[in-house]
């Protein structure tokens, strides 16, 4: 390892302390960050995790609704070197998955540095080192600036760092409650109310179902074409069946099988306001990174008219919504199930050619995990927790082999 060298601050940024990391610096203590840390531990490689919140997996701890469950069977959601225990059901609840993550961190003795928000990270050509600045986010270290220096940087902040707030005309004029899905917990406070759910991904569909079960009257706004598939086909997990088929069938045939099964179950979803893209579910995901919705009961309520599907919004009024089909409907609340975005572009400097404008990796999927100059990326390939597991193992092995640990 090169000797420590004198560093010159760029832009004269002050700092309260300087730390030289002997191993990789990991940004984010969610499942991705924990997975990489565990893989490095297995190879006896020291690492440092920086987390802006006050806990591990903050998205799961603070920003999920009560009824959330993993839509994939547990064997596809495990992190490296620690299977999810048999005591858990096939589809874990959010609380059960969080319990697993806490045990995972304890098992591998992973202790992140909490309440440190990364404000900038840059590779310095002169020293061949990564320099990361953080700012404290807790009362105890509020605004305290720290600098971390190391040879390797692992981006594990994920695809869901910041909520997306759509540009909807006159949304701010609405006098009822407006809530992003990250702040939605359950439907109790919406009992007896008319609620407009904007967004038809897995979260939007599940929130609409939860609102119905809480005796609210939900409508769901579908702004784009969407693929909806049953959560299980042939009595097995749809995701598991896809993984099996991928071993010996081309993508287009698998898409045909999935669409035929969905048609047998629901016939055409377009007549319910859910038009499908021209490309099949897997081909569409490859092209757009948009994951098919795995239905857990919402489609049946849409078919019966219990949950109404609405087209895109023209504008919002103080008491309701004007839709693009000319219809107007009054609502008591609006829930923005409009998803999240990566925040990498907010703090990673001078690496524009490696990331899209949305902060996602530019490279082909099989090489998404590896950047250049000691930069690694985990959990941002669009492959969910299974992809995270694979990428974390690749990163651990690559650092071990490439740098002689």
C-alpha positions in Angstrom: 0.0 0.0 0.0 1.4 3.4 -0.9 2.6 5.6 2.0 0.4 8.4 3.3 1.0 11.5 1.3 0.2 15.2 1.9 -3.3 16.1 0.6 -4.3 19.5 -0.7 -8.0 20.3 -0.2 -9.9 21.2 -3.4 -12.1 24.3 -3.2 -10.6 25.0 0.2 -13.2 22.9 2.0 -12.7 23.0 5.7 -13.0 19.9 7.8 -13.0 19.0 11.5 -11.2 15.7 11.2 -9.3 13.5 8.6 -9.4 9.7 8.5 -7.3 7.5 6.3 -9.1 4.2 5.6 -6.9 1.2 5.1 -9.7 -0.6 3.3 -12.7 0.2 1.1 -15.0 3.0 2.1 -18.7 2.0 1.6 -21.4 4.6 1.2 -24.7 3.3 2.6 -25.7 0.9 5.3 -28.7 -0.7 3.6 -28.7 -4.3 2.4 -26.2 -3.5 -0.3 -23.7 -1.9 2.0 -24.1 -4.7 4.6 -23.6 -7.4 1.9 -20.3 -5.9 0.7 -19.1 -5.4 4.2 -19.8 -9.1 5.0 -18.0 -10.2 1.9 -15.0 -8.1 2.8 -15.0 -9.5 6.3 -14.9 -13.0 4.9 -11.7 -12.1 3.2 -10.4 -10.3 6.3 -10.4 -7.0 4.5 -11.1 -4.0 6.7 -13.8 -1.5 5.6 -15.6 1.6 6.7 -19.3 2.2 6.2 -20.8 5.7 6.1 -24.5 6.1 6.6 -26.4 9.4 6.6 -29.3 8.1 8.8 -29.1 6.8 12.4 -29.6 3.1 11.7 -28.9 0.3 9.2 -31.4 -0.1 6.4 -33.1 3.3 7.0 -35.5 2.8 4.1 -36.8 -0.4 5.7 -36.9 1.1 9.2 -38.4 4.5 8.5 -39.9 4.6 5.0 -42.1 1.6 4.5 -45.7 0.9 5.1 -46.9 -1.5 7.8 -48.2 -4.2 5.5 -45.3 -4.3 3.1 -44.0 -7.8 2.2 -41.2 -8.9 0.0 -42.7 -9.8 -3.4 -40.1 -12.5 -4.0 -39.5 -15.7 -2.0 -37.0 -15.5 0.7 -34.3 -17.6 -1.1 -34.0 -14.8 -3.7 -33.6 -12.1 -0.9 -30.8 -13.6 1.1 -27.5 -11.7 1.6 -24.1 -13.5 1.2 -23.1 -16.2 3.7 -26.3 -16.2 5.7 -29.5 -17.9 4.6 -32.8 -16.5 5.8 -33.9 -18.9 8.6 -36.6 -21.5 8.1 -38.7 -20.0 10.8 -39.7 -17.2 8.4 -42.5 -17.6 5.8 -41.8 -17.8 2.1 -42.7 -14.1 1.6 -41.2 -12.1 4.5 -42.9 -9.0 6.0 -40.9 -5.8 6.2 -40.5 -6.3 9.9 -39.2 -9.9 9.4 -36.7 -8.7 6.8 -35.5 -6.0 9.0 -35.0 -8.5 11.8 -32.9 -10.5 9.4 -30.8 -7.5 8.5 -30.1 -6.7 12.2 -29.0 -10.2 12.8 -26.8 -10.1 9.7 -25.0 -7.0 10.9 -24.5 -8.5 14.3 -23.3 -11.8 12.9 -20.6 -10.1 10.8 -19.8 -7.4 13.4 -20.7 -4.6 11.0 -20.7 -1.2 12.7 -21.4 1.7 10.3 -20.6 5.3 11.2 -24.1 6.8 11.4 -25.3 10.3 10.9 -22.7 11.2 8.3 -24.1 12.4 5.0 -21.7 12.3 2.1 -21.5 15.8 0.5 -18.8 15.0 -2.1 -16.5 12.2 -3.3 -13.8 12.6 -5.8 -10.8 10.6 -7.2 -7.7 12.7 -7.0 -5.3 11.9 -9.9 -2.2 13.3 -8.1 -2.5 11.0 -5.1 -4.5 8.2 -6.7 -6.8 8.3 -3.8 -10.5 8.8 -3.2 -11.5 11.7 -1.0 -14.9 11.8 0.7 -16.3 14.6 2.7 -19.2 14.1 5.1 -21.4 16.4 7.1 -23.0 15.4 10.4 -26.7 15.0 10.5 -27.4 14.4 14.2 -27.7 17.0 17.0 -24.4 15.8 18.5 -22.4 16.3 15.3 -24.6 18.7 13.3 -22.6 20.3 10.5 -19.4 18.7 11.6 -17.3 18.1 8.5 -15.1 15.1 8.2 -12.8 13.9 5.4 -12.1 10.2 4.6 -9.3 9.1 2.3 -8.9 5.7 0.8 -7.9 3.6 -2.3 -11.4 2.1 -2.9 -14.9 3.5 -2.9 -18.0 1.3 -2.9 -21.3 3.0 -3.8 -24.1 1.2 -1.9 -26.5 4.0 -1.5 -29.0 2.3 -3.8 -31.5 3.2 -6.4 -34.0 4.5 -3.8 -32.1 7.2 -2.0 -34.5 10.2 -2.6 -38.2 10.2 -3.3 -39.5 11.4 -6.7 -42.0 14.2 -6.5 -43.8 14.5 -9.9 -44.5 17.8 -11.5 -48.3 18.0 -11.4 -50.1 21.3 -12.2 -51.5 23.0 -9.2 -50.7 20.1 -6.8 -49.8 22.6 -4.1 -53.3 24.0 -4.2 -54.9 20.8 -2.9 -56.3 21.3 0.5 -56.4 17.7 1.6 -53.5 15.6 2.8 -50.6 15.0 0.3 -48.3 12.2 1.3 -45.4 10.4 -0.5 -45.5 6.6 -0.2 -42.3 6.8 2.0 -44.4 8.5 4.7 -47.4 6.2 4.3 -47.8 3.7 7.2 -51.3 2.3 7.0 -54.9 3.2 5.9 -56.3 3.9 9.4 -56.3 7.6 9.0 -58.0 7.3 5.6 -61.0 5.3 6.7 -64.1 6.5 4.9 -62.1 8.9 2.7 -61.6 9.1 -1.1 -57.9 8.7 -1.9 -56.1 9.3 -5.2 -53.0 7.0 -5.4 -50.6 8.4 -8.1 -48.4 5.6 -9.4 -49.1 2.0 -10.4 -45.9 0.2 -9.4 -45.8 -2.5 -6.7 -46.0 0.1 -4.0 -49.0 2.0 -5.5 -50.9 -1.2 -6.1 -50.3 -2.5 -2.6 -51.2 0.8 -1.0 -54.4 0.9 -2.9 -55.2 -2.6 -1.6 -54.3 -1.5 1.9 -56.6 1.5 1.7 -59.5 -0.7 0.5 -59.0 -3.0 3.5 -59.1 0.1 5.7 -62.5 1.0 4.3 -61.2 3.9 2.2 -62.2 4.4 -1.4 -59.0 4.4 -3.5 -58.5 5.3 -7.1 -55.2 4.6 -8.8 -53.7 6.9 -11.5 -51.9 4.9 -14.3 -49.8 7.4 -16.2 -47.8 4.9 -18.3 -48.2 1.4 -19.8 -47.5 -1.3 -17.3 -47.0 -5.1 -17.1 -48.9 -6.8 -14.4 -48.2 -10.5 -13.6 -49.5 -12.9 -11.0 -47.2 -13.3 -8.0 -47.2 -17.0 -8.6 -47.6 -19.1 -11.8 -47.9 -22.9 -12.0 -48.1 -22.8 -8.2 -44.6 -21.4 -7.9 -43.1 -17.9 -7.5 -43.2 -16.1 -10.8 -39.7 -14.8 -10.2 -38.5 -18.3 -9.4 -40.1 -19.7 -12.6 -38.4 -16.9 -14.6 -35.0 -17.8 -13.1 -35.6 -21.4 -14.0 -36.7 -20.7 -17.6 -33.7 -18.3 -18.2 -31.4 -21.3 -17.9 -32.7 -22.9 -21.1 -35.2 -20.6 -22.9 -34.7 -17.3 -24.8 -36.2 -14.2 -23.4 -38.9 -13.8 -26.0 -40.3 -17.2 -25.3 -40.4 -16.6 -21.6 -42.2 -13.3 -22.2 -44.8 -15.2 -24.3 -45.4 -17.7 -21.5 -45.8 -15.0 -18.9 -48.2 -13.0 -21.0 -50.2 -16.1 -21.9 -50.6 -17.1 -18.3 -51.6 -13.6 -17.3 -54.2 -13.5 -20.2 -55.6 -16.9 -19.0 -56.0 -15.4 -15.5 -57.3 -11.9 -16.3 -57.9 -11.8 -20.1 -56.9 -8.3 -21.4 -55.9 -5.9 -18.6 -56.3 -3.0 -21.1 -60.0 -2.9 -20.7 -59.5 -2.1 -17.0 -57.2 0.8 -17.8 -53.9 -1.1 -17.6 -52.5 -1.1 -21.1 -49.4 -3.2 -21.6 -46.2 -2.1 -23.4 -45.5 -3.6 -26.8 -42.4 -5.4 -25.5 -42.8 -8.3 -23.2 -42.3 -8.0 -19.4 -38.6 -9.1 -19.4 -37.7 -7.3 -22.6 -39.3 -4.1 -21.3 -37.5 -4.4 -18.0 -34.2 -4.8 -19.9 -35.0 -1.7 -21.9 -36.4 0.6 -19.3 -35.5 -0.9 -15.9 -39.2 -0.9 -15.0 -40.1 -4.1 -13.1 -43.4 -5.8 -13.8 -46.0 -5.5 -11.0 -46.5 -8.7 -9.1 -50.2 -8.7 -8.2 -51.2 -9.7 -4.6 -54.9 -9.0 -5.0 -55.3 -5.5 -6.4 -56.3 -6.6 -9.9 -59.3 -8.5 -8.7 -60.6 -5.3 -7.0 -59.9 -3.3 -10.2 -61.8 -5.8 -12.3 -64.8 -5.6 -9.9 -64.7 -1.8 -10.0 -63.9 -1.5 -6.3 -60.7 0.3 -7.1 -61.0 2.6 -10.0 -58.2 3.2 -12.5 -57.7 6.8 -13.7 -55.6 8.1 -16.6 -53.0 10.8 -16.3 -53.7 14.1 -14.5 -54.3 17.4 -16.2 -54.3 19.5 -13.0 -55.3 19.5 -9.4 -57.9 21.7 -7.7 -58.3 22.5 -4.0 -60.7 19.6 -3.6 -60.0 17.2 -6.4 -58.3 16.1 -9.6 -59.1 16.8 -13.3 -58.0 13.8 -15.4 -56.9 13.7 -19.0 -60.0 12.0 -20.2 -62.1 15.0 -19.2 -63.5 13.5 -15.9 -63.2 15.4 -12.6 -63.3 13.6 -9.2 -63.1 15.0 -5.7 -60.7 13.5 -3.2 -59.8 13.8 0.5 -56.2 12.8 0.1 -53.5 12.2 -2.5 -50.7 9.6 -2.1 -47.7 9.9 -4.3 -46.5 6.4 -5.0 -44.1 7.8 -7.6 -41.0 6.0 -6.6 -37.4 7.0 -5.8 -34.2 7.9 -7.5 -30.5 7.5 -6.9 -28.7 10.5 -5.4 -25.2 9.6 -6.6 -25.0 12.5 -9.0 -25.6 14.9 -6.1 -22.3 14.1 -4.5 -20.0 12.0 -6.8 -17.8 14.4 -8.7 -16.2 14.1 -12.1 -17.6 10.6 -12.9 -20.3 11.7 -15.3 -19.4 9.2 -18.0 -20.0 6.2 -15.6 -23.6 7.2 -14.6 -26.8 8.2 -16.4 -28.5 11.4 -15.7 -30.6 9.5 -13.2 -27.6 8.4 -11.3 -27.6 4.8 -12.5 -24.6 2.9 -13.9 -23.9 3.3 -17.6 -22.1 0.0 -18.1 -23.6 -3.3 -19.3 -25.4 -5.3 -16.6 -22.7 -8.0 -16.2 -20.1 -5.3 -15.4 -22.4 -2.8 -13.5 -20.6 -3.6 -10.2 -17.2 -2.5 -11.4 -16.2 1.0 -12.3 -12.6 2.2 -12.6 -9.9 3.5 -10.3 -11.1 1.5 -7.3 -14.7 2.5 -7.7 -17.4 -0.2 -7.2 -21.2 -0.1 -7.4 -23.6 -2.5 -5.7 -27.4 -2.8 -5.7 -27.9 -0.5 -8.7 -28.2 -3.0 -11.6 -32.0 -3.4 -11.4 -31.7 -7.0 -10.3 -33.0 -6.5 -6.8 -31.6 -8.3 -3.7 -30.5 -11.3 -5.8 -28.3 -8.9 -7.9 -27.0 -7.3 -4.7 -25.8 -10.7 -3.4 -24.1 -11.5 -6.7 -22.4 -8.1 -7.0 -21.3 -8.0 -3.4 -19.6 -11.4 -3.8 -17.9 -10.2 -7.0 -16.7 -7.0 -5.4 -15.2 -8.9 -2.4 -13.4 -11.4 -4.6 -12.2 -8.7 -7.0 -10.7 -6.5 -4.2 -9.1 -9.6 -2.7 -7.5 -10.7 -6.0 -6.7 -7.4 -7.6 -5.1 -5.8 -4.6 -3.3 -8.7 -3.0 -5.3 -9.1 0.2 
